Amino acid sequence: MRLGRRRGGDSDAAEQSDGQPYTLGLAAAAGLGASVVIAFGGFGLPLKRFAVPIGAFVMTMLASGILFLFASARRCNSAMLVLMGIAFCFCFSRFCR
């Protein structure tokens, strides 16, 4: 009976959207960082084996920093933070194509 009353497949994303990397755009930022490293050949890093994860990590940290600065604003609430993350997701995924 309880399963029949559940709202839908996306209800978990709507209820706990603050902590998910897909909603905040961090997964798309990691994908863009990895794509840039692959496209430009590792930027001369000595360990080419770790170049793609390092690129993904650096881009995710940049996006996290921007989100943190946005969240530090006085008038920012959780809904605005999620909307900023969704905008990041669309922008970063657009550059990966």
Number of C-alpha atoms within 10 A of each C-alpha: 5 5 7 7 7 9 9 9 8 8 11 10 13 10 8 10 17 16 10 14 17 17 23 24 26 26 21 28 31 26 21 23 24 22 18 19 20 14 10 9 13 19 13 10 12 9 8 14 10 11 19 20 16 18 23 22 18 16 22 22 15 15 22 18 12 15 19 12 10 16 16 11 9 7 8 11 12 11 11 13 19 19 14 18 25 18 15 23 20 13 15 21 17 11 13 14 7
